[in-house]
């Protein structure tokens, strides 16, 4: 999270950019779907997805213990993926 002073500076820069080159500002404001997906897909979520996939594979192969371990790992990774450590 940015400090209030930094946020005001960025807002002023954005306002100046919009007034000087509105076409460039419009193109920069538009994001593609792949960029959004990659921004959402953090390391924790990627590992959680892999663990969830392994849990499903182990369930199909009738490996109950492996399913519980992989499912628990996937749940833990997805639960922790939204948390951030702040250092200021």
LINSUL-V364475 format. One line per field, one symbol per residue. psi: psi as a letter, one per 20 degrees, with the letter a starting at -180 (. if undefined). A space follows every 10 residues. Layout:
BEGIN
psi->???
END
This chain:
BEGIN
psi->pqrgghgggh hgggggghhh nhgghghhhp qqghggghhh nrgghghhgg hgghghghgh jkngghgggh ggggggghhi hipqppp.
END
